[in-house]
């Protein structure tokens, strides 16, 4: 049986729009409203960042979102509760972007079991080297959760082959040398990375870090990307509308709709 993530990328000729938000930002109830607004706008895959005190892959925008979520006492229990509510609302695939310490502290088997029971389809552990991922990968497989890995411009061809052997769902291509955050353009190096990774695998390739405009989406599509991942631009909209969740929802739906349209062209 085809999984939810696989079903998204099986739609030939259409690029996927993957929307990211930090779970619990700025609080549980608003986070649920944000997720539903992203889904209503057309998000194909919903990525939840699991708030963490030392998010080394994330820039200031997402760091502030993590801080807001942690300040509102967001815990793994809160995050699983958010996922359960969103899963009851939609069959859109849900992916976690997290750090290993959160999984380790809760217990690998318990974390993946709870994620599976809540309705999570994939988990990316940003600071877990593929060479040390065997236990996590085996647990992910046990519960039918896709282990998703990052590939960067500095990933060697040899290491890329190792990542491809372990990855399921899609590969997350990091478009820049640096942390998350909106950029003005898609770097030529990102498109070169796309071509290089494509020669190693048939897995769907989604580009993230710095993607924020329809023009960025079009550039990635023309280069052969299977999807784009947008995080900081979405979190910027959340931050701009703190205290006005109705306006936040409207802006998020409008933004995702425009980006989704670009992804499908």
HUFENNOR-V592891 format. One record per run of one state. SS is the DSSP state (hx for helix, st for strand, lp for the rest). FROM is the first residue (numbers start at 1). LEN is the number of residues. If there is no record, write none. Layout:
# HUFENNOR-V592891
[[SS:FROM:LEN] [SS:FROM:LEN]]
This chain:
# HUFENNOR-V592891
[[lp:1:3] [hx:4:6] [lp:10:6] [st:16:7] [lp:23:5] [hx:28:14] [lp:42:3] [st:45:5] [lp:50:10] [hx:60:12] [lp:72:4] [hx:76:14] [lp:90:3] [st:93:6] [lp:99:1] [hx:100:7] [lp:107:1] [hx:108:11] [lp:119:3] [st:122:4] [lp:126:4] [hx:130:3] [lp:133:1] [hx:134:9] [lp:143:3] [st:146:6] [lp:152:5] [hx:157:10] [lp:167:3] [st:170:5] [lp:175:13] [hx:188:11] [lp:199:5] [st:204:5] [lp:209:5] [hx:214:9] [lp:223:4] [st:227:4] [lp:231:1] [hx:232:9] [lp:241:4] [hx:245:20] [lp:265:1]]
